[in-house]
Amino acid sequence: MKFIDEAKILVAAGDGGNGIASFRREKYEPEGGPDGGDGGHGGNVHCVADRNVNTLIEYRYARRFRARRGENGGSSDRYGKRGKDLTLRVPVGTVIADVDSKEVLADLDADGKKVLLAKGGRGGLGNVHFKSSVNRTPRQFTRGEAGEQRNLRLELRLLADVGLLGLPNAGKSTFLRAVSAARPKVADYPFTTIEPHLGVVRTDQDRSFVVADIPGLIDGAAEGAGLGIRFLKHLKRTRLLLHLVDLAPADPAADPVRAVQTVVRELQKYDPELAARPRWLIVNKVDLIPEDEREQRIADFLRACKADPTNSFRISAISGDGCRLLTQRLQDALDRLPQSPADVPAVTAHSWEDPCEKEPQP
């Protein structure tokens, strides 16, 4: 199924049914009193988060959703039937905003969470309500009110504990395959990942966490280049970021230090708050570096990035070396961090996280 994470829709609640003017006409009461019933209320439009729904594709092609209208009132004090409510089901993590007012109406971040999007119109009144001592035969009645209408924007933000960052071909998808049962596409050319992927990492019988992989960032991503900036919103709910760097790029002219700075710079342009989230530097593909120069190259790289050694790890995602230790450390760190990303303290202590850092001089 195609992954769709944004959609614009129109929702319309049902109009209220009309009241009527009616009078009793019975054999022994040819001029009975008013008996016009009220119209039924229009149906409401609700939205509920459903963990069995994974994409917004249903709302990409069908964009208008309307609840049922209330039935008109009848004679003999018969009230019209209420219009049936309409419930839209969306993935957990969907944010709903009003297109016109820009107001965020709901953040459906839990399974079963429900919100009222549009309220149905009230039913009109029958003439029975207008009877008085001076008006025994009222012919007044009211029509039903129109239901609310709203233009809405649906935006899916995946729920994950850890987010993966890096340039294309940094090994993010390979890492996700190594530590979870997820199977994102892996190939030897850039942008093999064209949509986000989630993987559950189980560190022991009772503990696990979720990792989100997004397309790689490139220079100029904040201005629309590449794919990654479009999907960075999926990392907004994460509590910790893993920044993967290829220390043995296929292009000899590629500079891993500059690769780090590129990602940090684009992240800062996109969202400074996200850039300040705890972020670990992961040196990947170390198995491709000759053993006699491996330690020195890793040390020089970390020194050039001024990375925190306690939050820097070396791995080989393709062979799995170092991945087990990394996932254990991640689990311990996540156990200490607040559950809500908004409560995770910002980290600005290490200069490698500064997007304005000057490139190291040769």
matplotlib code that plots the C-alpha trace (Angstrom):
import matplotlib.pyplot as plt

x = [0.0, 1.3, 2.4, 0.4, 1.1, -0.8, -4.3, -6.8, -10.5, -13.8, -16.1, -19.7, -22.1, -25.7, -28.3, -31.1, -34.5, -37.4, -40.2, -43.7, -47.0, -49.8, -53.1, -55.1, -58.1, -60.0, -63.6, -64.6, -62.0, -62.2, -60.3, -57.7, -54.6, -51.3, -49.3, -46.4, -43.2, -39.6, -37.0, -34.2, -30.7, -28.1, -25.4, -21.9, -18.6, -16.0, -12.5, -10.9, -7.3, -7.2, -4.0, -5.1, -4.9, -1.4, -1.8, -4.0, -4.4, -8.2, -8.4, -6.2, -8.7, -12.1, -12.0, -15.6, -17.2, -20.8, -22.9, -26.6, -29.3, -31.9, -35.4, -38.3, -40.8, -44.2, -47.8, -49.2, -46.1, -43.7, -40.2, -37.8, -35.1, -31.6, -29.1, -26.5, -23.0, -20.0, -16.7, -13.5, -10.7, -7.1, -3.7, -2.5, -0.3, -2.5, -2.6, -5.8, -5.7, -8.3, -7.0, -8.8, -8.0, -4.7, -5.9, -4.8, -8.0, -6.5, -3.4, -4.6, -1.6, -3.3, -5.3, -9.1, -8.6, -11.6, -12.4, -15.5, -14.7, -18.1, -21.3, -24.7, -27.3, -30.2, -33.6, -36.3, -39.3, -42.8, -45.8, -46.6, -43.9, -45.7, -49.1, -50.1, -53.2, -53.5, -52.4, -54.3, -53.7, -50.1, -48.9, -45.3, -42.5, -38.7, -36.4, -33.4, -30.0, -27.2, -24.4, -20.9, -18.4, -14.7, -11.7, -9.2, -5.6, -4.6, -0.9, 0.5, 3.5, 4.8, 5.1, 8.7, 11.2, 14.3, 14.8, 17.5, 19.3, 21.9, 22.9, 21.6, 23.5, 24.6, 23.3, 20.1, 17.9, 20.6, 20.8, 17.0, 17.1, 19.9, 18.2, 14.5, 12.2, 11.5, 12.6, 13.1, 14.7, 18.5, 20.6, 23.9, 22.4, 21.1, 17.5, 16.5, 14.4, 11.6, 9.1, 9.4, 9.7, 9.2, 10.9, 10.5, 13.7, 13.3, 16.2, 14.9, 11.6, 10.0, 11.7, 11.6, 11.5, 10.5, 12.9, 11.8, 13.9, 13.3, 14.8, 18.3, 18.9, 21.1, 22.5, 19.6, 17.0, 15.4, 14.8, 13.1, 16.0, 15.7, 13.1, 14.2, 12.9, 9.4, 9.5, 11.3, 8.0, 7.9, 10.9, 9.1, 7.7, 11.0, 12.9, 16.4, 18.1, 20.7, 22.9, 24.6, 27.7, 29.4, 33.1, 34.1, 32.1, 32.4, 33.3, 36.9, 36.1, 33.3, 34.1, 32.4, 32.9, 31.1, 28.4, 27.7, 27.6, 25.2, 22.7, 22.9, 22.6, 19.4, 17.9, 18.5, 16.9, 13.8, 13.2, 15.6, 13.7, 14.2, 17.9, 18.3, 17.0, 19.5, 21.5, 24.1, 26.8, 27.0, 30.0, 28.9, 30.7, 33.8, 34.4, 35.3, 38.3, 41.6, 42.3, 45.7, 44.2, 40.7, 41.3, 43.2, 40.6, 37.7, 39.6, 40.4, 36.8, 35.3, 37.9, 37.1, 33.4, 34.0, 31.6, 30.8, 32.6, 29.9, 27.3, 29.4, 29.4, 31.1, 29.1, 28.9, 25.2, 25.8, 27.5, 25.8, 29.0, 28.3, 24.6, 23.7, 25.7, 24.2, 20.6, 21.2, 22.6, 19.6, 17.2, 18.9, 18.9, 15.2, 14.3, 15.7, 14.2, 10.6, 8.0, 6.8, 9.3, 8.2, 9.7, 13.0, 15.7, 17.4, 21.1, 23.4, 26.6, 28.6, 29.8, 29.3, 25.6, 26.1, 25.1, 27.3, 30.5, 33.4, 34.8, 38.1, 41.2, 43.4]
y = [0.0, 3.4, 5.5, 8.8, 11.1, 14.3, 15.0, 17.8, 17.1, 18.8, 17.5, 18.6, 17.7, 16.9, 19.7, 19.6, 18.4, 20.9, 21.2, 21.2, 22.9, 20.4, 20.1, 17.2, 16.3, 13.5, 12.4, 14.1, 16.8, 18.3, 21.4, 19.9, 21.7, 21.8, 18.6, 19.4, 17.6, 18.8, 17.9, 15.6, 16.9, 16.5, 13.9, 14.9, 14.2, 12.5, 11.3, 8.5, 7.1, 3.5, 1.4, -0.8, 2.1, 2.9, 5.6, 8.5, 7.1, 6.8, 10.6, 11.4, 10.3, 10.8, 14.3, 15.1, 13.5, 14.4, 13.1, 12.3, 15.0, 14.9, 13.8, 16.3, 16.3, 14.7, 15.1, 13.6, 15.0, 12.8, 13.9, 13.4, 10.8, 12.1, 12.0, 9.2, 10.3, 9.8, 8.6, 8.9, 6.5, 7.7, 6.3, 6.9, 10.0, 12.1, 15.8, 17.6, 21.3, 23.8, 25.0, 28.4, 29.3, 27.4, 26.1, 22.6, 20.8, 17.6, 15.4, 11.8, 10.3, 7.3, 4.4, 5.1, 8.9, 10.7, 14.3, 16.1, 17.7, 19.2, 19.4, 18.6, 21.3, 21.5, 20.3, 22.8, 23.3, 22.1, 24.4, 22.6, 24.9, 28.1, 27.4, 30.0, 31.4, 34.0, 31.8, 28.5, 27.6, 28.6, 28.1, 28.9, 26.4, 26.6, 25.0, 23.0, 24.7, 23.9, 21.6, 22.8, 22.6, 22.6, 22.4, 20.2, 19.2, 15.8, 15.2, 11.9, 12.0, 8.6, 7.5, 6.4, 6.6, 6.9, 8.7, 8.0, 10.8, 10.9, 11.5, 9.1, 5.8, 6.3, 2.9, 3.8, 1.2, -1.4, -0.6, -0.8, -4.3, -5.3, -4.4, -5.1, -7.2, -4.2, -4.8, -1.4, -1.5, -1.5, -1.0, 0.6, 3.8, 7.0, 7.4, 3.8, 4.9, 7.1, 6.8, 6.4, 3.0, 1.8, -1.0, -2.4, -3.2, -5.7, -5.6, -8.2, -10.0, -7.0, -4.0, -2.6, 0.7, 1.9, 3.3, 5.5, 5.7, 8.5, 9.3, 10.8, 14.6, 16.4, 19.9, 22.4, 20.1, 22.9, 24.7, 21.6, 19.6, 15.8, 13.9, 14.0, 17.4, 16.4, 13.5, 15.2, 15.8, 12.1, 12.7, 15.4, 12.8, 11.0, 11.4, 10.7, 10.9, 8.7, 10.5, 7.8, 8.7, 6.7, 6.8, 4.8, 6.6, 5.2, 8.6, 9.4, 13.1, 12.8, 14.3, 12.6, 15.7, 17.9, 15.2, 15.7, 19.5, 19.3, 17.2, 19.4, 22.6, 21.4, 20.1, 23.5, 25.3, 23.0, 23.1, 24.4, 22.5, 19.2, 20.0, 20.5, 17.0, 14.5, 13.2, 10.4, 10.2, 6.7, 5.9, 3.2, 0.9, 0.7, -2.8, -1.1, 0.7, -1.2, -2.5, -0.9, 2.6, 2.1, 3.3, 6.4, 7.4, 7.0, 9.0, 11.8, 11.9, 12.2, 14.8, 16.9, 16.7, 17.4, 14.6, 13.5, 10.1, 8.8, 9.2, 8.2, 4.6, 2.6, -0.1, -2.1, -2.3, -4.9, -7.3, -6.3, -5.5, -3.0, -3.0, -5.0, -2.7, 0.3, -0.9, -1.7, 1.8, 3.2, 1.3, 2.5, 6.1, 5.9, 4.5, 7.6, 10.1, 11.5, 9.7, 12.9, 14.4, 17.9, 17.2, 15.9, 18.5, 20.2, 19.4, 22.2, 21.2, 19.8, 22.0, 19.3, 20.0, 23.7, 24.2, 27.2, 25.4, 26.1, 23.3, 22.0, 23.3, 20.9]
z = [0.0, -0.9, 2.1, 2.3, 5.2, 4.3, 3.0, 2.8, 3.2, 3.6, 6.3, 6.6, 9.5, 8.7, 8.5, 11.0, 9.8, 9.5, 12.0, 10.5, 11.2, 11.7, 13.5, 15.0, 12.9, 14.7, 14.5, 17.7, 17.6, 14.1, 15.3, 17.6, 18.7, 17.0, 16.8, 14.4, 15.6, 15.6, 13.0, 14.0, 14.6, 11.9, 12.3, 13.7, 12.1, 14.4, 13.9, 15.8, 15.9, 14.9, 15.3, 12.4, 9.9, 8.7, 6.0, 5.0, 1.5, 1.9, 2.2, -0.7, -3.3, -1.4, -0.1, 0.9, 3.9, 4.9, 7.8, 7.4, 7.5, 10.2, 9.2, 9.1, 11.9, 11.4, 12.5, 15.7, 17.6, 15.7, 15.9, 13.0, 13.3, 14.1, 11.3, 11.6, 12.8, 10.5, 12.1, 10.1, 11.1, 10.8, 11.9, 15.4, 15.4, 13.0, 13.6, 12.4, 11.7, 10.3, 6.9, 7.2, 10.8, 11.0, 14.4, 15.5, 16.4, 17.7, 18.0, 17.9, 19.5, 21.2, 19.9, 20.3, 20.9, 19.4, 18.4, 17.2, 13.8, 12.8, 14.8, 13.2, 12.8, 15.3, 14.2, 13.5, 15.9, 15.1, 15.6, 18.9, 20.5, 19.4, 21.1, 23.7, 25.3, 22.6, 19.7, 19.8, 16.2, 15.5, 12.0, 12.8, 12.5, 12.0, 9.6, 10.7, 11.1, 8.7, 9.9, 10.4, 7.5, 7.8, 5.5, 7.3, 6.9, 8.1, 8.8, 10.0, 12.4, 13.2, 16.8, 17.5, 20.4, 18.2, 14.8, 12.3, 10.5, 7.9, 4.3, 1.6, 1.8, 5.3, 6.2, 8.1, 6.4, 6.9, 10.5, 10.9, 9.3, 11.6, 14.9, 14.1, 11.9, 9.6, 6.0, 4.2, 0.8, 0.7, -2.5, -3.6, -4.9, -3.2, -2.1, -1.8, 1.1, -0.3, 2.6, 6.4, 8.0, 11.6, 13.4, 16.9, 18.7, 21.5, 23.9, 26.3, 27.1, 28.7, 27.1, 23.6, 21.7, 18.2, 15.6, 12.7, 9.4, 7.0, 3.6, 3.7, 4.0, 1.4, 1.2, 0.6, 2.0, 3.9, 0.6, -0.8, -2.3, -2.0, 0.0, 3.6, 4.7, 3.8, 6.3, 9.1, 10.8, 11.6, 13.9, 16.0, 18.4, 18.9, 22.1, 20.8, 17.4, 15.9, 13.4, 11.2, 9.2, 6.5, 7.4, 4.3, 1.5, -2.0, -3.3, -2.2, -2.3, 0.2, 3.6, 6.6, 8.7, 6.2, 6.0, 9.7, 9.3, 6.4, 8.3, 11.4, 9.3, 7.5, 10.8, 12.4, 9.5, 9.7, 13.4, 16.1, 18.8, 17.0, 16.4, 20.2, 21.0, 22.3, 19.3, 19.2, 16.5, 15.0, 12.9, 10.4, 7.9, 10.0, 8.6, 5.3, 6.8, 6.8, 10.3, 10.5, 10.1, 11.6, 15.1, 14.0, 11.4, 13.9, 16.5, 14.0, 12.8, 16.3, 17.3, 14.2, 15.0, 18.7, 19.5, 23.0, 23.4, 25.7, 23.0, 20.0, 18.8, 16.0, 14.2, 11.0, 10.2, 7.4, 9.8, 13.0, 14.8, 17.6, 17.0, 20.1, 22.4, 20.8, 21.3, 24.9, 25.5, 23.7, 25.9, 29.0, 27.9, 26.8, 30.2, 31.8, 29.4, 29.8, 27.8, 26.1, 23.6, 24.7, 28.2, 26.9, 27.9, 25.0, 24.4, 23.2, 24.9, 22.0, 19.2, 16.6, 17.0, 16.1, 12.4, 12.2, 13.1, 10.9, 8.8, 10.2, 8.6, 6.7]

ax = plt.figure().add_subplot(projection="3d")
ax.plot(x, y, z, "-o")
ax.set_aspect("equal")
plt.show()
